[in-house]
Each structure stands twice: as C-alpha cells, then as structure tokens.
Amino acid sequence: MSCIPKPKMRGLHLASCRRHIILAVITSACSGLLWKLFVADPRKKAYRDYYLDYDAEFSAEYMSEYLQSGNHNGDH
C-alpha cells in the first residue's frame, strides 16, 4: 500500500502572498512604463509641437469673433 505524501501547508499562505505581491509590483511597474512611453510622452510632444508655433494674438482675434464680451474692434 502506497502512502500519499501530506501536502505542504506550513508557510503556504505566506509564499502565496509573497508571490502575488512580487507579481503586482512587476505588473504595475510595467504598466507605468508602458503608459509613460505610449501615452504621456506622445501627449507631451503634441503639446510641445502645438505651442511652438502658437500665436496668442491670432487666437484672441479669432475667438473674439465668437464671444460677445470679446469685442476688441468697438463695432457694437
């Protein structure tokens, strides 16, 4: 008759928690790096490119056509 070995129960919860914490840290670090590379950096570049040739005077003139309080010409 063969004996079935007893399962290792001592320290099982601690080992499981340790494994899950390590996996969570690795996953969150990878997610943060991927977010930075594929979302934050392109967004920064888009803002930088937009404001390189941004003309505030032109934007103010353009918006004043549509806003009632922005009457800079004195027509009304």
Distance bins in CASP14 RR format, pairs under 12 A and 6 or more apart:
PFRMAT RR
TARGET T0000
AUTHOR 0000-0000-0000
RMODE 2
METHOD distances of the structure
MODEL  1
8 14 0 0 0 0 0 1 0 0 0 0 0
8 15 0 0 0 0 1 0 0 0 0 0 0
8 16 0 0 0 0 0 1 0 0 0 0 0
9 15 0 0 0 0 0 1 0 0 0 0 0
9 16 0 0 0 0 0 1 0 0 0 0 0
11 17 0 0 0 0 1 0 0 0 0 0 0
11 18 0 0 0 0 1 0 0 0 0 0 0
11 19 0 0 0 0 0 1 0 0 0 0 0
12 18 0 0 0 0 0 1 0 0 0 0 0
12 19 0 0 0 0 0 1 0 0 0 0 0
13 19 0 0 0 0 0 1 0 0 0 0 0
13 20 0 0 0 0 0 1 0 0 0 0 0
14 20 0 0 0 0 0 1 0 0 0 0 0
14 21 0 0 0 0 0 1 0 0 0 0 0
15 21 0 0 0 0 0 1 0 0 0 0 0
15 22 0 0 0 0 0 1 0 0 0 0 0
16 22 0 0 0 0 0 1 0 0 0 0 0
16 23 0 0 0 0 0 1 0 0 0 0 0
17 23 0 0 0 0 0 1 0 0 0 0 0
17 24 0 0 0 0 0 1 0 0 0 0 0
18 24 0 0 0 0 0 1 0 0 0 0 0
18 25 0 0 0 0 0 1 0 0 0 0 0
19 25 0 0 0 0 0 1 0 0 0 0 0
19 26 0 0 0 0 0 1 0 0 0 0 0
20 26 0 0 0 0 0 1 0 0 0 0 0
20 27 0 0 0 0 0 1 0 0 0 0 0
21 27 0 0 0 0 0 1 0 0 0 0 0
21 28 0 0 0 0 0 1 0 0 0 0 0
22 28 0 0 0 0 0 1 0 0 0 0 0
22 29 0 0 0 0 0 1 0 0 0 0 0
23 29 0 0 0 0 0 1 0 0 0 0 0
23 30 0 0 0 0 0 1 0 0 0 0 0
24 30 0 0 0 0 0 1 0 0 0 0 0
24 31 0 0 0 0 0 1 0 0 0 0 0
25 31 0 0 0 0 0 1 0 0 0 0 0
25 32 0 0 0 0 0 1 0 0 0 0 0
26 32 0 0 0 0 0 1 0 0 0 0 0
26 33 0 0 0 0 0 1 0 0 0 0 0
27 33 0 0 0 0 0 1 0 0 0 0 0
27 34 0 0 0 0 0 1 0 0 0 0 0
28 34 0 0 0 0 0 1 0 0 0 0 0
28 35 0 0 0 0 0 1 0 0 0 0 0
29 35 0 0 0 0 0 1 0 0 0 0 0
29 36 0 0 0 0 0 1 0 0 0 0 0
30 36 0 0 0 0 0 1 0 0 0 0 0
30 37 0 0 0 0 0 1 0 0 0 0 0
30 38 0 0 0 0 0 1 0 0 0 0 0
31 37 0 0 0 0 0 1 0 0 0 0 0
31 38 0 0 0 0 0 1 0 0 0 0 0
31 39 0 0 0 0 0 1 0 0 0 0 0
32 38 0 0 0 0 1 0 0 0 0 0 0
32 39 0 0 0 0 1 0 0 0 0 0 0
32 40 0 0 0 0 1 0 0 0 0 0 0
32 41 0 0 0 0 0 1 0 0 0 0 0
33 39 0 0 0 0 0 1 0 0 0 0 0
33 40 0 0 0 0 0 1 0 0 0 0 0
33 41 0 0 0 0 0 1 0 0 0 0 0
34 40 0 0 0 0 0 1 0 0 0 0 0
34 41 0 0 0 0 0 1 0 0 0 0 0
35 41 0 0 0 0 1 0 0 0 0 0 0
35 42 0 0 0 0 0 1 0 0 0 0 0
35 43 0 0 0 0 0 1 0 0 0 0 0
36 42 0 0 0 0 0 1 0 0 0 0 0
36 43 0 0 0 0 0 1 0 0 0 0 0
36 44 0 0 0 0 1 0 0 0 0 0 0
37 43 0 0 0 0 0 1 0 0 0 0 0
37 44 0 0 0 0 0 1 0 0 0 0 0
37 45 0 0 0 0 0 1 0 0 0 0 0
38 45 0 0 0 0 0 1 0 0 0 0 0
39 45 0 0 0 0 0 1 0 0 0 0 0
39 46 0 0 0 0 0 1 0 0 0 0 0
40 46 0 0 0 0 0 1 0 0 0 0 0
40 47 0 0 0 0 0 1 0 0 0 0 0
41 47 0 0 0 0 0 1 0 0 0 0 0
41 48 0 0 0 0 0 1 0 0 0 0 0
42 48 0 0 0 0 0 1 0 0 0 0 0
42 49 0 0 0 0 0 1 0 0 0 0 0
43 49 0 0 0 0 0 1 0 0 0 0 0
43 50 0 0 0 0 0 1 0 0 0 0 0
44 50 0 0 0 0 0 1 0 0 0 0 0
44 51 0 0 0 0 0 1 0 0 0 0 0
45 51 0 0 0 0 0 1 0 0 0 0 0
45 52 0 0 0 0 0 1 0 0 0 0 0
46 52 0 0 0 0 0 1 0 0 0 0 0
47 54 0 0 0 0 0 1 0 0 0 0 0
48 54 0 0 0 0 0 1 0 0 0 0 0
50 59 0 0 0 0 0 1 0 0 0 0 0
51 59 0 0 0 0 0 1 0 0 0 0 0
53 59 0 0 0 0 0 1 0 0 0 0 0
54 60 0 0 0 0 0 1 0 0 0 0 0
55 61 0 0 0 0 1 0 0 0 0 0 0
55 62 0 0 0 0 1 0 0 0 0 0 0
56 62 0 0 0 0 0 1 0 0 0 0 0
56 63 0 0 0 0 0 1 0 0 0 0 0
57 63 0 0 0 0 0 1 0 0 0 0 0
57 64 0 0 0 0 0 1 0 0 0 0 0
57 72 0 0 0 0 0 1 0 0 0 0 0
58 64 0 0 0 0 0 1 0 0 0 0 0
58 65 0 0 0 0 0 1 0 0 0 0 0
59 65 0 0 0 0 0 1 0 0 0 0 0
59 66 0 0 0 0 0 1 0 0 0 0 0
59 67 0 0 0 0 0 1 0 0 0 0 0
60 66 0 0 0 0 0 1 0 0 0 0 0
60 67 0 0 0 0 1 0 0 0 0 0 0
60 70 0 0 0 0 1 0 0 0 0 0 0
60 71 0 0 0 0 0 1 0 0 0 0 0
60 72 1 0 0 1 0 0 0 0 0 0 0
60 73 0 0 0 0 0 1 0 0 0 0 0
61 67 0 0 0 0 0 1 0 0 0 0 0
61 70 0 0 0 0 1 0 0 0 0 0 0
61 71 0 0 0 0 0 1 0 0 0 0 0
61 72 1 0 0 1 0 0 0 0 0 0 0
61 73 0 0 0 0 1 0 0 0 0 0 0
62 70 0 0 0 0 0 1 0 0 0 0 0
62 72 0 0 0 0 0 1 0 0 0 0 0
63 69 0 0 0 0 0 1 0 0 0 0 0
63 70 1 0 0 1 0 0 0 0 0 0 0
63 71 0 0 0 0 0 1 0 0 0 0 0
63 72 0 0 0 0 0 1 0 0 0 0 0
64 70 1 0 1 0 0 0 0 0 0 0 0
64 71 1 0 0 1 0 0 0 0 0 0 0
64 72 1 0 1 0 0 0 0 0 0 0 0
64 73 1 0 0 1 0 0 0 0 0 0 0
64 74 0 0 0 0 0 1 0 0 0 0 0
64 75 0 0 0 0 0 1 0 0 0 0 0
64 76 0 0 0 0 0 1 0 0 0 0 0
65 71 0 0 0 0 1 0 0 0 0 0 0
65 72 0 0 0 0 1 0 0 0 0 0 0
65 73 0 0 0 0 1 0 0 0 0 0 0
65 75 0 0 0 0 0 1 0 0 0 0 0
68 75 0 0 0 0 0 1 0 0 0 0 0
68 76 0 0 0 0 1 0 0 0 0 0 0
69 76 0 0 0 0 0 1 0 0 0 0 0
70 76 0 0 0 0 1 0 0 0 0 0 0
END
